[in-house]
Amino acid sequence: MNQTLLGLLRLVRFSNTPTAVADIAAGYMLAQGSVADWPPLVALSVASVCLYSFGMVLNDLNDLDEDRIHNPKRPLVTGAISVRTARQILGLLVAVAVVGTAVAGWLFHTYVVPGFTLGTEAAFLLPPWSWSLVIMAALLTSIWLYDGPLKRSFIAPFLMGSCRGWNLLLGASLPALTVVSSVEETPNVTGPWSHWTTDVWLCALAMTCYVTGITWYARSESSGPKRWHLYLGLFFLSLGLALLAFGLVWLPNRPVGRAAIGSWQKFEIWWPLAMTLLSYSVLRKAINGALLGTEKSVRAAIISALGSLVLLNGAICLYANPQEWQVALAVAALTIPIKFLRSSIPPT
C-alpha cells in the first residue's frame, strides 16, 4: 500500500470508523423503525465517519509535541503526513460532513399527517433539511472541546462520552413526520426531538455513560493506573450497560412514535438476560482492571469495552425493530472489517 495513503488511514484511525457507522444505524432505527428509506442513512454515515476522522486528526495535531516523545510512530511525527496537509484534511472533513448531513435531510421523505399535532407551541421551528445540522454542530463542538481546550480537564471524559451520544442522536435526527395542526392549515414543522420517544434519549444517555467509562479507563492507562480513575470508569461503564439492559424494559412510552415496532413484547422478558450475557465479558474485565490496577488488566478492559461498541449498537437496532433483525446482524458484522483493518491500521 502507498505509504502516504497508509499514513492517512492511520491518522484518521480508519479501522475504528465502522463504530461511528454503527452509532448512526442504531439512532436511525430508533427514530424510524426501518431502513427502507436508506439513502439518508448512507449520507449520515458518511458525515459521521468524517466527524470521527476530524476528531482523530485534531487530536494528533494538538498532541504533536507529546507524540514526538511517547508515540514516535504516529504519521505526523514520522512525516508520512505533514502538519499542513493534516490541517487541510481537517477542513475537507468538516466540509464533507456538513454536505453529507444536509444531503441526508434533503433526501429524507417527510409526510404530512392531517389532524395530528406533535410538539408544543414553543417548539423551535427549523426547515426539515437543517435539523440534522443542529445535532452535527453539537457533535462537532464536543469533539473540538475534548481535543482542544478541555482535554486535560475533569470533564474531558464526559465530553468524549457525549460525542457517542450525539452521534447516535445524529442518526435519529431526521424527521419521521411533517406535522400539520388540526387547527391550522399550514404545516407545523418541529425538530426531530419533538417526536423522539424516551428510548431514543435513554440509548443516547447509555452510550454516553459507556464511553465516558472507557475514557476514564484510557486516561488511567496513559497517565499510569489510578484507582479512582478506574473505579469511576467502572461506574459509568456499568451504568451505561444497565440502562440498556433494564432501562429499556421499564420505559412507559417505548413504542410510541416509531414505525413497525415488530414483536418486542415477545422477547421483552429475556432482553435483560441477553444484554447481561452480552455485557458479561466487558464487566468482568472492567472489574478485574479496577481491582488489580495493573497496566495489562486496564488495557484488556479498554480493548474489551471498545470491541463491544458495535455489538451494543447492533442490540439497539434489534430492540428498535425485531422484524428487521437483518439490520442488527449487519451492524454486528461490522466487527469483521474492524478486526481486519486493525492488523495494519492501529486503533489508537
DAHUDA-V670560 format. One record per backbone hydrogen bond with DSSP energy under -0.5 kcal/mol. NH is the residue of the N-H (numbers start at 1). CO is the residue of the C=O. E is the energy in kcal/mol with one decimal. If there is no record, write none. Layout:
nh:NH co:CO e:E
nh:NH co:CO e:E
This chain:
nh:6 co:2 e:-2.6
nh:7 co:3 e:-2.4
nh:8 co:4 e:-2.2
nh:9 co:5 e:-2.5
nh:10 co:6 e:-2.2
nh:11 co:7 e:-2.1
nh:12 co:8 e:-2.0
nh:13 co:10 e:-0.7
nh:14 co:9 e:-2.7
nh:16 co:13 e:-2.4
nh:17 co:13 e:-0.5
nh:17 co:14 e:-0.9
nh:19 co:16 e:-1.7
nh:20 co:16 e:-0.6
nh:20 co:17 e:-0.9
nh:21 co:17 e:-1.5
nh:22 co:18 e:-2.1
nh:23 co:19 e:-1.6
nh:24 co:20 e:-1.8
nh:25 co:21 e:-2.4
nh:26 co:22 e:-2.2
nh:27 co:23 e:-2.4
nh:28 co:24 e:-2.7
nh:29 co:25 e:-2.4
nh:30 co:26 e:-2.0
nh:31 co:27 e:-2.1
nh:32 co:28 e:-2.8
nh:33 co:28 e:-0.5
nh:33 co:29 e:-1.8
nh:38 co:36 e:-1.3
nh:42 co:38 e:-1.9
nh:43 co:39 e:-2.2
nh:44 co:40 e:-2.5
nh:45 co:41 e:-2.0
nh:46 co:42 e:-2.2
nh:47 co:43 e:-2.0
nh:48 co:44 e:-2.5
nh:49 co:45 e:-2.5
nh:50 co:46 e:-2.0
nh:51 co:47 e:-2.2
nh:52 co:48 e:-2.6
nh:53 co:49 e:-2.5
nh:54 co:50 e:-2.5
nh:55 co:51 e:-2.0
nh:56 co:52 e:-1.7
nh:57 co:53 e:-2.5
nh:58 co:54 e:-2.7
nh:59 co:55 e:-2.0
nh:60 co:56 e:-2.0
nh:61 co:57 e:-2.2
nh:62 co:58 e:-2.3
nh:63 co:59 e:-1.7
nh:64 co:61 e:-0.9
nh:67 co:63 e:-2.9
nh:68 co:64 e:-1.7
nh:69 co:65 e:-0.5
nh:69 co:66 e:-1.1
nh:70 co:66 e:-2.6
nh:71 co:67 e:-1.7
nh:74 co:71 e:-1.8
nh:77 co:74 e:-0.7
nh:78 co:74 e:-2.4
nh:79 co:75 e:-1.2
nh:80 co:75 e:-1.1
nh:81 co:75 e:-1.4
nh:86 co:82 e:-2.3
nh:87 co:83 e:-2.1
nh:88 co:84 e:-1.9
nh:89 co:85 e:-2.5
nh:90 co:86 e:-1.9
nh:91 co:87 e:-1.7
nh:92 co:88 e:-2.1
nh:93 co:89 e:-2.8
nh:94 co:90 e:-2.1
nh:95 co:91 e:-2.2
nh:96 co:92 e:-2.6
nh:97 co:93 e:-2.2
nh:98 co:94 e:-2.5
nh:99 co:95 e:-2.4
nh:100 co:96 e:-3.0
nh:101 co:97 e:-2.3
nh:102 co:98 e:-2.4
nh:103 co:99 e:-2.8
nh:104 co:100 e:-2.0
nh:105 co:101 e:-1.8
nh:106 co:102 e:-2.1
nh:107 co:103 e:-2.7
nh:108 co:104 e:-1.6
nh:110 co:108 e:-0.6
nh:113 co:111 e:-0.5
nh:113 co:178 e:-1.1
nh:114 co:112 e:-0.6
nh:116 co:113 e:-1.0
nh:116 co:180 e:-1.1
nh:123 co:120 e:-1.6
nh:125 co:123 e:-0.7
nh:130 co:127 e:-1.9
nh:131 co:128 e:-1.3
nh:134 co:130 e:-1.1
nh:134 co:131 e:-0.6
nh:135 co:131 e:-1.2
nh:136 co:132 e:-2.6
nh:137 co:133 e:-2.3
nh:138 co:134 e:-1.7
nh:139 co:135 e:-2.3
nh:140 co:136 e:-2.8
nh:141 co:137 e:-2.2
nh:142 co:138 e:-2.0
nh:143 co:139 e:-2.3
nh:144 co:140 e:-2.4
nh:145 co:141 e:-2.5
nh:146 co:142 e:-2.3
nh:147 co:143 e:-2.7
nh:148 co:144 e:-1.5
nh:150 co:145 e:-2.1
nh:151 co:148 e:-1.3
nh:153 co:150 e:-1.4
nh:156 co:153 e:-1.0
nh:159 co:155 e:-2.0
nh:160 co:156 e:-2.5
nh:161 co:157 e:-2.2
nh:162 co:158 e:-2.2
nh:163 co:159 e:-1.4
nh:164 co:160 e:-1.0
nh:164 co:161 e:-0.6
nh:165 co:161 e:-1.7
nh:166 co:162 e:-3.3
nh:167 co:163 e:-2.0
nh:168 co:164 e:-2.2
nh:169 co:165 e:-2.2
nh:170 co:166 e:-2.1
nh:171 co:167 e:-1.5
nh:172 co:168 e:-1.0
nh:173 co:170 e:-1.2
nh:178 co:111 e:-2.8
nh:179 co:177 e:-0.6
nh:180 co:113 e:-0.9
nh:181 co:186 e:-0.6
nh:188 co:179 e:-2.4
nh:189 co:187 e:-1.0
nh:190 co:188 e:-0.5
nh:191 co:124 e:-0.7
nh:194 co:191 e:-1.8
nh:195 co:192 e:-1.8
nh:196 co:192 e:-0.8
nh:200 co:197 e:-1.4
nh:201 co:197 e:-1.0
nh:202 co:198 e:-2.5
nh:203 co:199 e:-2.5
nh:204 co:200 e:-2.0
nh:205 co:201 e:-2.5
nh:206 co:202 e:-2.7
nh:207 co:203 e:-2.4
nh:208 co:204 e:-1.9
nh:209 co:205 e:-2.6
nh:210 co:206 e:-2.5
nh:211 co:207 e:-2.3
nh:212 co:208 e:-2.0
nh:213 co:209 e:-2.2
nh:214 co:210 e:-1.8
nh:215 co:211 e:-2.4
nh:216 co:212 e:-2.0
nh:217 co:213 e:-1.8
nh:218 co:214 e:-2.7
nh:219 co:215 e:-2.5
nh:220 co:216 e:-1.7
nh:221 co:217 e:-2.0
nh:222 co:218 e:-2.2
nh:223 co:219 e:-1.7
nh:224 co:220 e:-0.8
nh:230 co:226 e:-2.2
nh:231 co:227 e:-2.9
nh:232 co:228 e:-2.0
nh:233 co:229 e:-2.5
nh:234 co:230 e:-2.6
nh:235 co:231 e:-2.1
nh:236 co:232 e:-2.1
nh:237 co:233 e:-2.4
nh:238 co:234 e:-2.4
nh:239 co:235 e:-2.3
nh:240 co:236 e:-2.3
nh:241 co:237 e:-1.8
nh:242 co:238 e:-2.5
nh:243 co:239 e:-2.3
nh:244 co:240 e:-1.5
nh:245 co:241 e:-2.4
nh:246 co:242 e:-2.9
nh:247 co:242 e:-1.2
nh:248 co:243 e:-1.0
nh:250 co:246 e:-1.2
nh:251 co:247 e:-0.7
nh:254 co:251 e:-0.5
nh:256 co:253 e:-0.8
nh:258 co:255 e:-1.3
nh:259 co:32 e:-0.7
nh:266 co:263 e:-1.5
nh:267 co:263 e:-0.6
nh:267 co:264 e:-1.4
nh:268 co:264 e:-0.8
nh:271 co:267 e:-0.9
nh:272 co:268 e:-0.5
nh:274 co:270 e:-2.6
nh:275 co:271 e:-2.7
nh:276 co:272 e:-2.2
nh:277 co:273 e:-2.4
nh:278 co:274 e:-2.1
nh:279 co:275 e:-1.8
nh:280 co:276 e:-0.8
nh:280 co:277 e:-0.5
nh:283 co:279 e:-2.8
nh:284 co:280 e:-2.8
nh:285 co:281 e:-2.1
nh:286 co:282 e:-2.3
nh:287 co:283 e:-2.8
nh:288 co:284 e:-2.2
nh:289 co:285 e:-2.4
nh:290 co:286 e:-2.0
nh:291 co:287 e:-2.2
nh:292 co:288 e:-2.8
nh:293 co:289 e:-2.2
nh:298 co:294 e:-2.3
nh:299 co:295 e:-2.3
nh:300 co:296 e:-2.1
nh:301 co:297 e:-1.7
nh:302 co:298 e:-2.1
nh:303 co:299 e:-2.6
nh:304 co:300 e:-2.1
nh:305 co:301 e:-2.3
nh:306 co:302 e:-2.6
nh:307 co:303 e:-2.3
nh:308 co:304 e:-1.0
nh:309 co:306 e:-1.2
nh:312 co:308 e:-2.4
nh:313 co:309 e:-2.0
nh:314 co:310 e:-2.2
nh:315 co:311 e:-2.1
nh:316 co:312 e:-2.0
nh:317 co:313 e:-2.0
nh:318 co:314 e:-2.0
nh:319 co:315 e:-2.4
nh:320 co:316 e:-2.5
nh:321 co:317 e:-1.6
nh:322 co:261 e:-0.8
nh:324 co:321 e:-1.6
nh:325 co:322 e:-0.8
nh:327 co:324 e:-1.5
nh:328 co:324 e:-0.8
nh:329 co:325 e:-2.2
nh:330 co:326 e:-2.4
nh:331 co:327 e:-2.4
nh:332 co:328 e:-2.5
nh:333 co:329 e:-1.9
nh:334 co:331 e:-1.6
nh:335 co:332 e:-1.7
nh:336 co:333 e:-1.9
nh:337 co:333 e:-0.6
nh:338 co:334 e:-1.6
nh:339 co:335 e:-2.1
nh:340 co:336 e:-2.2
nh:341 co:337 e:-2.9
nh:342 co:338 e:-1.9
nh:343 co:340 e:-0.9
nh:344 co:341 e:-1.6
nh:345 co:341 e:-2.4
nh:346 co:344 e:-0.5
